Amino acid sequence: MKKTSIIWGLLLSVGLLSGCSASRTPSYHKMAAQFESQSTKSKQAPKDTTKAKTSTSHDNSNGTATTLKDFKAPKKAQHDRLYVKSGQLTKAHQYTYDQAGTKVSLTKIKPTTQSFTNGHVTFKFTQIRILKNQPTTKNALKMANQALNTDQITGTYYTLQLRYTVTNHRDQSVNIDGITAVKTDQGQTLTQATQMYDAGAGLRLTAKASKTAFTMALITSNPTTVKQVQVELGGIFTPSGKTLTKASDMHTLRLQNN
């Protein structure tokens, strides 16, 4: 699939850091109805953009630009108590619409306090969410496929979102690869190369520093049957690209009850 990059007015480009995976620029679709992203791998942290805004999408592969106008939610939704016009989805069944026209509904939200360490860098997971995404426009479908590095999305799809805080316990700055793979208990394996996006890929942490990021992955199996997932913690590198620690083995992350 031809790689493309969507750059939105509210986000800055994220470059390739030596020794780490390429940091793909988040599209508006990735940000819609997600966790408040406190990841600071760009000079400006991505915002939770559930409120529609007019933006310009640039396709670097052919130099074209497309202006997306505000997508207006149906009038029926605007009077629905479950509809969230702007802000976080915090309760099951709440929903919003992203700018491209995808109806995003919160199916499941679970807290977690599980932590794993790789190369003196700790990944503390704090929340797991499963979202139902229903594209209502051609642009929404196109951006969903671009955001998740796939061409398999043709209608309603589900995404798994993992929020985590990463802490560097070393006395030196490091670059990390974030979460490089997610495997569900239904046998589905997702990576940064396909059907997954990770905001921690290419993140730089100064000595003893902590930052928050998230992972979003496409779920092709029945989301209600997912009871646990396994995550692979990416490698740790010096700012010059020298490998300090390779990617970890898989760690099991359980969906806890509220």
Beta strands, then each sheet from edge to edge (+ up, - down):
strand 1: 55-59
strand 2: 64-68
strand 3: 95-97
strand 4: 102-111
strand 5: 115-118
strand 6: 121-135
strand 7: 157-168
strand 8: 174-176
strand 9: 179-184
strand 10: 189-191
strand 11: 196-198
strand 12: 203-205
strand 13: 210-219
strand 14: 228-233
strand 15: 236-237
strand 16: 243-245
strand 17: 250-254
sheet 1: 1+ 2-
sheet 2: 3+ 4- 6+ 5-
sheet 3: 3+ 4- 6+ 7- 13+ 11-
sheet 4: 12+ 8- 15+ 16-
sheet 5: 10+ 9- 14+ 17-
end
